[in-house]
């Protein structure tokens, strides 16, 4: 019980740090913050995903999702939106060879006026990224608009010409992923990390009260409709061993 409370307290502290940095934090800062907890890579990804859901940019983190097995299909509303939006983009002049790098150089030299042209150049790429990351529960137009926010943020994060394109694309993807994390859960993780922690804590209390004794992992698994491995994963995330959980109450 104390370990769970301490973990949640630490997580809230991390969010406070990120909020103090303009809702941004680096992978290295997260790892350093949790260095004394011994979280593995999978557990750190859960932390990153939770931060995304809280609208915190984790610089350098791109969530890896399984490729869709079926062809993406759009609703009639999405098809109409996409057609109209892409027609609007035709109003912008085509990109000239070498123009992008030249604009990057000007921007890095302090010429903020070139941001408008760079934005025009990248708008179609944002559309393609949003289409590739399409989620059936989220309107495609919302993904595109969130990607455009990422584009603007990415332009402000550039440090050199060589990495400029990668920085922008990663930021676009991360902002879209933030929206996905906020509105819909990935199938392999149908509950957010903190929800899992809370659900387990409440289940332990309820089952202990019902049985009038300490509960076991297999009993919790049946009660929660989860596998024992999933229960163990949550316990490890909170820094607890299975044996400790059996004595939680």
C-alpha positions as CSV (number, residue, x, y, z in Angstrom):
1,X,0.0,0.0,0.0
2,X,2.8,2.4,0.9
3,X,4.7,1.6,-2.3
4,X,1.6,2.4,-4.4
5,X,1.1,5.7,-2.7
6,X,4.7,6.6,-3.1
7,X,4.7,5.7,-6.8
8,X,1.6,7.9,-7.4
9,X,3.2,10.7,-5.4
10,X,6.4,10.4,-7.5
11,X,4.4,10.4,-10.7
12,X,2.5,13.5,-9.7
13,X,5.8,15.1,-8.9
14,X,7.1,14.3,-12.4
15,X,4.1,15.9,-13.9
16,X,4.7,19.0,-11.8
17,X,8.3,19.2,-13.1
18,X,7.0,18.9,-16.7
19,X,4.4,21.6,-16.2
20,X,7.1,23.9,-14.9
21,X,8.9,23.4,-18.1
22,X,6.1,24.3,-20.4
23,X,4.5,20.9,-20.4
24,X,7.7,19.3,-21.8
25,X,10.2,16.8,-20.5
26,X,12.9,14.7,-22.0
27,X,13.3,10.9,-21.9
28,X,16.5,11.4,-19.9
29,X,14.8,13.5,-17.3
30,X,12.1,10.8,-16.8
31,X,14.7,8.1,-16.4
32,X,16.7,10.2,-14.0
33,X,13.6,11.0,-11.9
34,X,12.7,7.3,-11.6
35,X,16.3,6.0,-11.4
36,X,15.9,4.8,-7.8
37,X,12.8,2.7,-8.6
38,X,14.5,0.4,-11.1
39,X,11.8,0.6,-13.7
40,X,12.5,-1.4,-16.9
41,X,12.0,-0.2,-20.4
42,X,8.4,-1.5,-20.7
43,X,7.5,0.2,-17.4
44,X,9.1,3.5,-18.5
45,X,7.0,3.3,-21.7
46,X,3.9,3.2,-19.5
47,X,5.1,6.3,-17.8
48,X,5.7,8.0,-21.1
49,X,2.2,7.0,-22.3
50,X,0.7,8.4,-19.2
51,X,2.5,11.7,-19.7
52,X,1.2,11.9,-23.2
53,X,-2.3,11.4,-22.0
54,X,-1.7,14.4,-19.6
55,X,-0.7,16.5,-22.6
56,X,3.0,16.5,-21.6
57,X,5.5,16.3,-24.5
58,X,8.2,13.7,-23.9
59,X,11.0,14.8,-26.2
60,X,12.4,12.0,-28.2
61,X,9.6,9.4,-27.5
62,X,7.5,8.0,-30.2
63,X,5.0,5.4,-29.2
64,X,5.4,2.2,-31.2
65,X,2.0,0.7,-32.3
66,X,1.3,-2.4,-34.2
67,X,0.6,-1.9,-37.9
68,X,-3.1,-2.2,-38.8
69,X,-3.9,-5.5,-40.4
70,X,-7.0,-4.2,-42.3
71,X,-7.2,-1.4,-44.8
72,X,-8.0,2.0,-43.3
73,X,-11.5,3.1,-44.0
74,X,-12.8,6.6,-43.5
75,X,-16.3,7.8,-42.7
76,X,-18.2,9.9,-45.3
77,X,-17.6,12.9,-43.1
78,X,-13.9,12.2,-43.0
79,X,-13.7,11.6,-46.8
80,X,-15.5,15.0,-47.4
81,X,-13.2,16.8,-44.9
82,X,-10.1,15.3,-46.5
83,X,-11.1,16.2,-50.0
84,X,-11.9,19.8,-49.1
85,X,-8.7,20.2,-46.9
86,X,-6.4,18.8,-49.6
87,X,-8.0,21.1,-52.2
88,X,-7.2,24.0,-49.9
89,X,-3.6,23.0,-49.7
90,X,-3.3,23.2,-53.5
91,X,-3.4,27.0,-53.1
92,X,0.2,26.9,-51.8
93,X,3.0,27.0,-54.3
94,X,5.0,23.8,-54.8
95,X,8.3,23.3,-52.9
96,X,11.4,24.1,-54.9
97,X,14.5,21.9,-54.8
98,X,16.7,22.8,-51.9
99,X,14.1,25.3,-50.6
100,X,13.5,23.4,-47.3
101,X,17.1,23.4,-46.2
102,X,17.5,27.0,-47.1
103,X,14.5,27.9,-45.0
104,X,15.9,25.9,-42.1
105,X,19.1,27.8,-42.3
106,X,17.3,31.1,-42.2
107,X,15.1,30.1,-39.3
108,X,18.1,28.9,-37.3
109,X,19.8,32.3,-38.1
110,X,16.8,34.1,-36.5
111,X,14.5,34.8,-39.4
112,X,11.2,33.9,-37.9
113,X,9.3,35.1,-41.0
114,X,10.2,31.8,-42.8
115,X,8.0,29.8,-40.4
116,X,5.0,30.5,-42.5
117,X,6.5,29.1,-45.7
118,X,7.9,26.0,-43.8
119,X,4.4,25.5,-42.4
120,X,3.0,25.5,-45.9
121,X,5.5,23.0,-47.1
122,X,4.8,20.6,-44.2
123,X,1.0,20.7,-44.1
124,X,0.6,17.9,-46.6
125,X,3.1,15.7,-44.7
126,X,1.0,16.3,-41.6
127,X,-2.0,14.9,-43.5
128,X,-0.1,11.8,-44.5
129,X,1.2,11.2,-41.0
130,X,-2.4,11.6,-39.6
131,X,-3.7,9.2,-42.2
132,X,-1.0,6.7,-41.2
133,X,-1.9,7.1,-37.5
134,X,-5.7,7.0,-38.2
135,X,-7.8,5.8,-35.2
136,X,-11.4,4.7,-35.9
137,X,-12.6,6.4,-32.7
138,X,-11.1,9.8,-33.5
139,X,-12.2,12.1,-36.4
140,X,-9.4,12.3,-39.0
141,X,-9.7,16.1,-39.1
142,X,-8.9,16.3,-35.3
143,X,-5.8,14.2,-35.9
144,X,-4.6,16.5,-38.7
145,X,-5.2,19.7,-36.6
146,X,-3.4,18.2,-33.7
147,X,-0.5,17.3,-36.1
148,X,-0.5,20.9,-37.2
149,X,0.0,22.0,-33.6
150,X,3.0,19.6,-33.5
151,X,4.3,21.1,-36.6
152,X,4.3,24.6,-35.0
153,X,5.9,23.2,-31.9
154,X,8.5,21.3,-33.9
155,X,9.6,24.5,-35.8
156,X,10.3,26.1,-32.4
157,X,12.5,23.1,-31.4
158,X,15.0,23.1,-34.2
159,X,18.7,23.1,-33.4
160,X,20.4,22.3,-36.7
161,X,19.6,21.7,-40.3
162,X,20.6,18.0,-40.3
163,X,18.0,17.0,-37.7
164,X,15.3,19.6,-38.5
165,X,13.1,17.3,-40.6
166,X,13.3,14.5,-38.1
167,X,12.5,16.9,-35.2
168,X,9.4,18.2,-36.9
169,X,8.1,14.8,-38.0
170,X,8.6,13.4,-34.5
171,X,6.8,16.3,-32.9
172,X,3.9,15.9,-35.3
173,X,3.6,12.2,-34.5
174,X,3.8,12.8,-30.8
175,X,1.0,15.5,-30.7
176,X,-1.2,13.1,-32.7
177,X,-0.4,10.3,-30.3
178,X,-1.3,12.6,-27.4
179,X,-4.8,13.0,-28.8
180,X,-5.1,9.2,-29.3
181,X,-3.9,8.6,-25.7
182,X,-6.4,11.1,-24.4
183,X,-9.5,9.8,-26.3
184,X,-8.9,6.1,-26.9
185,X,-6.7,3.3,-25.5
186,X,-4.5,1.0,-27.6
187,X,-5.9,-2.5,-27.5
188,X,-2.9,-4.0,-25.8
189,X,-3.2,-1.5,-23.0
190,X,-6.9,-0.9,-22.6
191,X,-6.4,0.9,-19.3
192,X,-4.0,3.8,-18.5
193,X,-1.3,3.1,-16.0
194,X,-2.8,5.0,-13.1
195,X,-6.2,3.5,-13.8
196,X,-4.6,0.1,-13.5
197,X,-2.9,1.0,-10.2
198,X,-6.1,2.4,-8.8
199,X,-8.2,-0.5,-10.0
200,X,-5.9,-3.0,-8.4
201,X,-5.8,-1.1,-5.1
202,X,-9.6,-1.0,-5.0
203,X,-9.9,-4.6,-5.9
204,X,-7.6,-5.7,-3.1
205,X,-9.6,-3.7,-0.6
206,X,-13.0,-5.1,-1.9
207,X,-11.8,-8.7,-2.1
208,X,-10.1,-8.6,1.3
209,X,-13.2,-7.3,2.9
210,X,-15.4,-9.9,1.1
211,X,-13.2,-12.9,2.0
212,X,-12.1,-11.6,5.4
213,X,-8.5,-12.6,4.8
214,X,-5.4,-11.8,2.7
215,X,-5.9,-12.3,-1.0
216,X,-3.8,-14.2,-3.5
217,X,-2.6,-13.2,-7.0
218,X,-4.8,-15.9,-8.7
219,X,-7.9,-14.7,-6.8
220,X,-7.2,-11.1,-7.8
221,X,-6.8,-12.2,-11.4
222,X,-10.2,-13.9,-11.4
223,X,-11.8,-11.1,-9.6
224,X,-10.4,-8.4,-12.0
225,X,-10.7,-10.5,-15.2
226,X,-7.0,-10.2,-15.8
227,X,-4.2,-12.7,-16.1
228,X,-1.8,-13.3,-13.2
229,X,1.0,-12.0,-15.5
230,X,-0.9,-8.7,-15.9
231,X,-1.3,-8.4,-12.1
232,X,2.4,-9.1,-11.6
233,X,3.2,-6.4,-14.2
234,X,1.2,-3.8,-12.3
235,X,2.9,-4.8,-9.0
236,X,6.4,-4.5,-10.5
237,X,5.4,-1.1,-11.9
238,X,4.6,0.0,-8.4
239,X,7.9,-1.5,-7.1
240,X,6.1,-4.4,-5.2
241,X,6.7,-8.1,-5.4
242,X,3.8,-10.6,-5.7
243,X,4.5,-11.9,-2.2
244,X,4.1,-8.4,-0.8
245,X,0.8,-8.0,-2.5
246,X,-0.6,-11.1,-0.9
247,X,0.2,-9.5,2.5
248,X,-1.1,-6.0,1.4
249,X,-4.0,-6.0,3.7
